[in-house]
Amino acid sequence: MKLARFTRNGATHLGRVDGDEITDLTDAGFGTSMRALLAKAQNDFADVREATAARHPLAEVTLEAPVGAPQKLLALGMNYKDHAEKAAARGVKVPDTQIWFNKQVSCVNGPSQGIEMPKVSDQLDFEGELALVIGKRCRHVPRDAALSVVAGYAVGNDVSVRDWQMRSPTFTLGKSFDTHGPFGPWITTADEVADPEDLRIRTWVNGALKQDASTSLMIHKLADQISYISQVFTLMPGDVLFTGTPAGVGMETGDYLRIGDIVRIEIDGLGVIQNPVVAEP
């Protein structure tokens, strides 16, 4: 099942994507908050799957970020060996542990909305990533139970402003500019993803293929990620984790994004996000 947020006639609702249509879950009584829906469901979406309500053509709505206001948006640095090696060649220290950083939730952006070129930098970069969305409140999750707390998966872009990123050992400033957390186009529920660690992930800029890898190449597997960070803080329904990017990003060659570029990221079975680079107003 594909869970989404969409805007139509100026109002944003929850929806279930059914082929080339979207069923209005808000109209069916599920409210407007994806976090609340996930918290109530506890990864049991039987009533959501069976709900009937008004349907709209996908072509006539605007898809928004599937979770509009997550409590946490976290990302894992250098989780693919090839990317870590190339980053090291550019002077970035390769970690020997999981290195997590915050992307401030104000950077959350939709799957087709513009990514802003900052007024204060021209080192704007893309990072195609598998995003996972937590479905159950949890802490100290054992590795063998870790995937059971995942509501589903989405396509993410850990947009980065590289010079600002390097100014802080936490990376947070360079990872948190407004609009620099696009993800979506929806949450594909975990029961429909046979193996999230065997998905092809690709990124194009203006039609040129930049990244082409498999989530099987992650250094720290998804269960290890959830188990590790849940030792520190409670994960909540609707929290979003970006799980690392493979090689091919602009930082490796110094070829950064420019206004007018189109960044397209696709993960097999999860869909596509495609965002234009626009000037910061």
N, C-alpha and C positions, 0 to 999 in steps of 0.2 A: 504494500500500500504506500501511496505517496501523499504525504501531508504537507500542505502549503499555506502560505498567507498570500492573499491577493487583494488588490484594490480595484474597485469598480464603482463608477459614479461617485468618486470622492470618498468612499468608505472602504476601510480595510477589514476583511473577514478571514476566517479560517476556511480551508477547503481541502477536499480529497480529490486528487487528480485521477480521472477515469478516462483513459484514452486521450482524445483531444478536447475533453470537457473537464470542468471542475465543478464538483458538487459543493454547494454552500453549506459548510458545517455550522457556521454561525446561525444561518437560517434554521438549521436542524436543532439548535439549542445548545451548542457546544461553546458558546461565548466567542471572544475575540483574542484570547491570550493563549498562545501555544504553550507557554510555560505551565499555565493552569491545566490545559488539556493533558499534557504529559504527566503532571503530578497526580492527576486523578486517575489516569489510565494505568500507571505503573507497568507499562509495556504490555498491557492487555487491551488491544484495540478492537475487540469484537464488536462493541456497540458503534464505534466509529465506522468500521467496515460495512456495517449493515444499514447505516443511516441513509434515509432518503430525503431529498430536499431539492430546491431549485438548482438547475444546472446552467452553466454558462460556457460558451466556447472559450478555450484557452486564449485564442487569438484576440478576444475582446476584453481581456483583463490584463492587469500588470502584476506580475509575480513580485513579491517582496522577499526580503530575507525570511527564511522559515521561522526563525525565532527573532522577534524584533528587539527584545530587550533581555538578553541572557544576563544572569547574575555574573557569570564569568565567561570570558573568551580568552582561552589560553592557547599557546602555540609552542611546539617543540622544535628546537633549533638543530640543524645539521643531523637529521635522522636517516639520511641516505649516504652511504659511503662515498659514492662518486661525487656528490655535491660537497661533502665535507672536505674531500681532497682538493677540489678546485677552489673552495673557499679558503683553505689553508694557503694555497698559492697566492691569494690576494691579501694575506696577512691576518686572516681570521683564525684565532686559536681553536683547534679541534678539541672538543670536550671529551673526557673519558667517563662522564656520567650523563644522565638525562639533563638537558638544559632547557628549562621552561621559562617562558616570559609571558607577561600580560600584553594583550592587545586591548586597550581601553574600549569598553563596550560602545562608546560613542562613535567608533569607526565602523560599526556594523552597516552593511550595505547590501542591496539586493542583487539578484543574478544578472540584471541587464542595465543597471543604473551606472552613471558615470563615476570613474575613478579620477579624483582631482589631482592635477599636477600642482604641487605646493608652490606658493610664491617664494618660499625660502630655499628651494633646492631644485636641481635638475637631475638628481640621481634616483629617479623613480623606477622601481623594479617590481617584477611579478614573481610569484611562487605558487605554482599549482599544487594543491594538497587535497588529500582525503580529510574531510571533516567528520567528526562523530558527535552525536548529540546524546547527552545523558538523559535517561528516562526515569531513574530512581534515585532518591536521596541515599547517599552511601558514604561510608568512611571505612578505612582499613579493609579494603576489598581484597580478598585473596586472589592470586593470579588465576586460579582455575575457575573462579566465578566472575571474573572481571567483565567478560562480554555480556553477561546477563543483565548488567545495568545500562546497556546501550539501547536507546530507543531506536536509533537509526543513523543513516549516513548521508552525507551530502558532498558536493563539490565546493572547495574553498580556494581562495586566492589570498595568501598572506602577503599583501602588498607592503613593500618596504621602501623607506627613504634611507638609502644606504649611508650617507654622510651623517645624518642624525642618529642612525642606528649605532654607528661607531663611537658616538660621543658619550654613550652610556653603557657600562658593562651589563646592564639589565636588558638592553635592546629596546625598552618600552617606548621611548620617544620616537624612534624611527619606525616603529611598527604600528603606531596608533593615530596617525593623522586621520582626520575625518574622511569618511568614504573608503578607507583602506582595509576594510574587512568584508568584502563581498562573499556571499556563499549562497548555496541553493542548488538547483532551482526549487527544490523541495527536500523534505526528509524522506528517504526511502527506508521504510521500517526494517529492522534487523532481520526479521523472519524472511524477507525477500532477498537478502544478500547472502548467498551460499558461503562465500569465503571472502571477507573484506580484505584479507591479506593476499589476494590473488586477483587484483583488479588493475587493468591497464589505465594509466593516467597520462594525458597528453596536453600540452599547451602550445597554442599558436599565437603569434603576433603578426597581424596583417596577413594571415594566411600562411606564414612561414612556420614550420614546425620547430619549436624550441626545446620542448621536453617530451620524452617518450620513454616511459619506464613502467615498472610494476610495483604495486604496494608490497609485493613479496620481498623487495629489496630493502625494506626498513631495517635499520639496525636494532631499534627498540620496538618490539612488537606491541600491538594494541593492548593486549592484556597486561603487559609489563608497564605500559604507560599509565593505565588506570590504577593499577595496584600501587605504583610508585607515588603518584601525586595524591592519592587518597589517604596516604599515611600522614599528609600534612594538613589537609583541609577537607571539609565535607563537600562532596560534589552534589549538585542540586539538579532536579529536572529542568532541562532547557540549557544547562551549561554546554558550551561548545568547545571542542578540542580540535585544533589544527595539528596534524600529526607528522609534519615534516614534508620537505620538497626534494625531488631528485635533481640531478645536474641539469644545466641548461639555462639557468637564470642569467639575467643581464650582468650581474656583478662579476661573473666569471670572465667576461670579455670587455666589460666597460660599455656595453651597448645597452643603454637605458631607454626607457619608454619616452615617447614624445606626445605632445598634444595631437589628437587625431588618430593615434594608434588604437587598434581593436585587439583586446586580449580575450582569447577563447580558450576555455579549459573544459576538457571532457574526461569523465571517468566512466568506464564501462558499466552499464546498468544503473548508473546514478543520474545521468543527464549531463547537461551543458550549462555553464555560465559564460556570458559574453559581455564584456564591459568596455565601453569606449573611454579613452583618456581625455579628460576635459580640463580646461583652465579653472583654477580655484577662483571663485567669484570675489 
